[in-house]
């Protein structure tokens, strides 16, 4: 099936979030993974058939979708996936949140289970990725919890990359963000690899 990738489709007057965010400004909206290519005819035909049916109740993923996915993984990556492993979700973030809920739950906050993580390290790991505040779990780590991260990194001789891009988005009254590098001199000097980025908050 041939596709025309040179066709220009003007979406500026549609409900496109991508184009509406900076409407009227001299900005090319390349900030979100949303292309301006028309959907393939087979997809449009399937959607028209569903619309013509006229009823939109709760649906279940078709069996064929699992079969197609399993076959694709086998052909492309030589990876045998079992149908019972598959769970279809409405988006990536909901999947990340579901995976994160498998971690330890403490006082209605999601925290790292260092006791479970410790035996999993074999001595060849180099980096500890820290997301504070955590995305998508929402946990803003307290000082004693960050000290646990530091102690874990020291024990296993790990560099710490602290992603703090959401540090300005705390909504809990009285809660303050604690940069990992500010814990003490050891955190500042011996773990200098940080991805510390302040979130830019503006009326726009």
C-alpha positions in Angstrom: 0.0 0.0 0.0 1.5 3.4 -1.0 1.2 6.5 1.2 1.6 10.1 0.2 3.9 11.6 2.8 4.1 14.9 0.8 0.5 15.8 1.4 0.1 18.9 3.5 -2.8 18.9 5.9 -3.7 22.1 7.7 -4.6 21.2 11.3 -4.3 24.7 12.7 -8.1 25.2 12.8 -8.9 21.8 14.3 -8.9 20.7 17.9 -5.2 19.6 17.6 -3.5 20.2 20.9 -0.2 20.3 19.2 -1.2 23.2 17.0 -3.5 25.1 19.4 -1.0 25.4 22.2 1.1 28.1 20.3 -1.7 29.3 18.0 -1.0 32.7 16.6 2.7 32.7 17.5 5.7 32.2 15.4 6.4 28.7 16.8 6.8 25.4 14.9 5.1 22.8 17.1 7.6 20.0 17.2 7.4 19.5 21.0 5.0 16.5 21.0 5.0 13.2 19.2 2.0 14.0 16.9 2.6 13.8 13.1 0.4 15.5 10.5 0.1 12.5 8.2 -3.3 11.2 7.2 -4.3 7.9 8.8 -4.1 4.9 6.4 -7.2 4.0 4.5 -7.6 0.6 6.3 -7.8 2.4 9.6 -10.3 5.0 8.4 -12.4 2.3 6.9 -12.4 0.4 10.2 -13.4 3.5 12.1 -16.2 4.3 9.6 -17.6 0.8 10.1 -17.6 1.2 13.8 -19.3 4.5 13.6 -21.9 3.1 11.2 -22.7 0.4 13.7 -23.8 3.2 16.0 -23.2 1.6 19.4 -20.1 2.4 21.5 -20.2 0.3 24.6 -17.3 -1.2 26.7 -15.1 -3.2 24.4 -12.5 -5.9 24.9 -9.2 -6.0 22.9 -9.6 -8.3 19.9 -7.8 -11.6 20.0 -6.2 -10.8 16.6 -4.4 -7.8 18.2 -2.6 -10.1 20.6 -1.8 -12.6 17.8 -0.4 -9.8 15.6 1.7 -8.4 18.4 3.1 -11.9 19.4 4.0 -12.6 15.8 5.7 -9.3 15.3 7.8 -9.8 18.4 8.8 -13.2 17.2 9.7 -12.2 13.6 11.4 -8.9 14.4 13.2 -9.6 17.8 13.1 -13.4 18.1 11.2 -12.9 21.3 8.5 -15.4 22.2 5.7 -13.6 24.1 2.8 -15.4 25.8 -0.7 -14.1 25.3 -1.3 -14.1 29.1 1.5 -11.6 29.5 -0.3 -8.9 27.6 -2.4 -6.2 29.2 -3.8 -3.4 27.0 -4.0 0.0 28.6 -5.2 3.4 27.3 -1.7 5.0 27.4 1.9 4.9 28.4 1.6 6.9 31.6 -1.1 4.6 33.0 1.2 1.6 32.2 4.1 3.3 34.1 1.9 4.0 37.0 0.7 0.4 37.1 4.3 -0.9 37.0 5.3 1.6 39.8 2.5 0.3 42.0 4.3 -3.0 42.3 6.9 -1.2 44.4 6.7 -0.8 48.2 3.9 1.3 49.6 4.7 3.4 52.7 2.2 5.7 54.4 0.3 6.1 51.1 3.5 7.0 49.3 5.5 4.9 46.9 9.1 4.3 47.9 12.0 2.2 46.8 12.4 -1.2 48.4 16.2 -1.2 48.9 16.1 -4.6 50.6 14.7 -6.1 47.5 17.0 -4.2 45.2 20.2 -4.9 47.1 20.7 -8.6 46.2 19.8 -7.9 42.6 23.0 -5.9 42.1 26.0 -8.0 40.9 28.7 -5.3 41.2 28.8 -4.4 37.5 26.2 -1.6 37.8 27.4 2.0 37.4 24.4 4.3 37.7 21.5 5.0 40.0 18.7 6.8 38.2 16.7 8.9 40.7 13.5 10.7 39.7 12.6 13.3 42.4 9.7 14.1 42.6 8.9 10.8 41.1 7.0 10.5 37.8 4.4 9.1 37.6 4.1 8.0 41.2 4.2 11.6 42.6 6.4 10.8 45.6 8.5 13.8 46.7 11.3 12.2 48.7 11.9 13.4 52.3 15.5 14.0 53.5 15.8 10.6 55.3 14.6 8.8 52.1 17.1 10.6 50.0 19.8 9.7 52.5 18.8 6.1 51.9 19.4 6.6 48.2 22.8 8.1 49.0 23.7 5.2 51.3 22.6 2.7 48.7 24.7 4.4 46.1 27.7 4.5 48.4 27.4 0.8 49.2 27.3 -0.2 45.6 29.7 2.5 44.3 27.0 4.0 42.0 26.9 7.4 40.3 23.6 9.2 40.9 21.7 10.9 38.1 19.0 12.9 39.8 16.2 14.0 37.5 14.5 16.9 39.3 12.6 18.4 36.4 9.3 18.5 38.3 10.8 20.1 41.4 8.6 23.3 41.1 5.4 21.4 40.7 4.8 20.3 44.3 1.2 20.7 45.4 1.3 19.6 49.0 1.2 22.6 51.3 4.4 23.0 53.3 6.3 20.4 51.3 9.7 21.6 50.0 11.8 20.0 47.3 15.3 18.8 48.5 17.9 18.6 45.7 19.9 15.4 46.0 23.2 17.3 45.8 22.3 19.5 48.8 22.1 16.5 51.2 25.7 16.9 52.3 29.2 17.4 51.0 29.6 13.8 50.1 26.5 13.9 47.8 27.7 17.1 46.2 31.3 16.0 45.6 31.3 12.3 45.1 28.1 12.0 43.1 28.5 14.9 40.7 26.4 13.5 37.8 23.1 15.2 38.0 20.3 15.9 35.5 18.9 18.7 37.6 16.5 20.8 35.5 14.1 23.4 36.9 10.7 23.2 35.4 9.9 26.5 33.7 6.5 27.8 34.9 5.0 30.6 32.9 1.5 31.9 32.2 1.8 30.5 28.7 
